[in-house]
């Protein structure tokens, strides 16, 4: 390993979008053969920095030095030529093509008029053996697993002669086992002299994979240091810029009257299959009830049925004693329900409309946001500015489209809109999916504050940590039915895990007791 | 803002390329493009009558283009503008002829409302079918164009009383109480068929802009068109907005037809095919790039070509068909706006490249060298 010249050096990189500086004086040095993690919250400027390195964006100022030579990376093909390759979070592969065809796409070798796939396949085979990237060069993309598809993306960059590989949130789509395999691959690549930049906000993976980490916060590089011996807590604190607690403290619940009552609910999915059956649950004011369960056990349809987005086939939904079964979404919203939907891009926002318009999405038709059917844009902007301030939504102004914002800030905007309306019931489905620890902590605090203010909160999550951290009571759902309702302080992950598979509470407790005894 | 500017330059390039293609084709067929285009401009702007004709041509195109844009905003492709215009035309003329003695201040507003209303109804039907049953509005509106075309002809030939017709194929002219033509305008333009319709059209640009951008109704239509799931989540009714958006779209087309009837032709006569204002309106909307002011400019360009083209055969011998080729080329380049954006990008890249080329060559070479070295070391 040569320590003298870094492979990549980015000096004082500034990138401004209007008045907003996405990168504000970032310095980055990557040595040859190292795995260098780029750690930062959503919207901290990691992706912008890498887009500059790969030629998709041009820096406002600053220098890029590759192998000791100052360069201008003004197009992706230029970055290819410099030996920089990017493995995207969302794969750019054609399903109907084979592995080989996908890899050579754009740099096809021809023999006369026909494609020379054979020699390409041979080269790919050699590459995959060298780096431990097992894939069949002749398999179709549609037929291989997500983990293998990612290997194809890695091979694509290697095939083009990349010596610097950038991985953008590579584990977001992988199973735990595939994550372990990826980390082995990363180590292999580094051992063979490749330099790797790993963009992530997952602390455990950094500790498992990276040699060095550079922390980026609010567009600035905060610190670069070796990973060995650093705890997750230290990384999290540096990333967020203050002490982060993984566990949100909360006082004992002071419950009041029942706000939401679901009785014997039956709900069908889009194909008419019964996915929720005989579902009864109450949520009282001042408590958080968590619904735990494996994805696809009826949670999505249950929430849609309560909020009027899908039909209740049988049973009743009562809100503060009043029947709201099969009422229209607006009637339910106006009865005092705030809904943070599971899929914020599909249901939670209009990605092509502005942040200001999105923050008015539930109240645009009421005074003061409109008068006699005419929108009062000044009032809308006033509300937007207030919410952006209060909920720390970071964006380049309130007139940007919601789709251009980072995931964490989109979610904060949805939460701002839903919590601002002073509702009696808050329904939060997957409120922190895909967010970093800082945003998760913030959202958890907000939900607990609602509970402490005497609101009823219903949380659906596939993350047991989240359920345990937030809930006062936990209802476990399996195949659309409640398997058990437990107090959060009397249960643990193991017990919930067993319940989620459909085991009854008494069986689960017996099984766990046996284990302890044994 | 940037997108707006970009679509403007795309439109400009489309027109330019269309004219160039037209010139090339004129050359191929042995005509002189300069005298051809001189004749075109001369016929469009040569006299106040010509300008009057251009404005007359623009009037319905602005309205049908607005109609198309509204439907598109809600996520619909309204191909039925022709039929909806026809519904307004037949209805308004029939109504005007049925009440020849109604005072003008009652007749004109009510005739305009009836014409627009019939168009709105013709638009709302496919909107409702789509909302209720998921029937493709593209197919329904195409079929309704035929239904309305032959229904209109049938009403003219078999239902209207003999008293309001001059022949089986043509109605009488509407009376002064129902005419949108204004004496001072007619005189100013040496007897062109321009009418107050042009003021209505331009005013409607403002009205539609206001409704779509500044009212809760427009907010809902945009939200439903962009993401109907999020709109439903926010308590909007996708069905209701589908019907309303298609009704507004059809209403604007109906108004276009009404103005053709009461302002331009002053009668109704047997139609051999769906009126071209519907399809031309779609082209104008596309050329306008979805912007409301763009619609005005696009309608003007389109009308100059149409009216100017009429004069080309007489003064330069270029056949009228060539004008259609130019118009079609322009629309083609609007459709191929991707191509134009690509060319713009290439030109810009070439400028930048020249400046940086020397410095970068060195860097790439250095990178390659160092890669070689590091591989050798292992």
Interface residues (C-beta under 8 A of the other chain):
Chain A: X2 X5 X32 X66 X67 X68 X69 X70 X71 X72 X74 X75 X78 X81 X82 X83 X161 X163 X192 X193 X307 X309 X328 X329 X330 X331 X333 X334 X339 X341 X346 X347 X348 X349 X350 X351 X352 X353 X357 X361 X362 X364 X365 X370 X373 X374 X375 X377
Chain B: X214 X215 X216 X217 X219 X222 X223 X226 X227 X229 X230 X231 X232 X233 X234 X235 X236 X237 X349 X352 X353 X356 X359 X360 X362 X363 X364 X366 X367 X368 X370 X371 X374 X375 X378
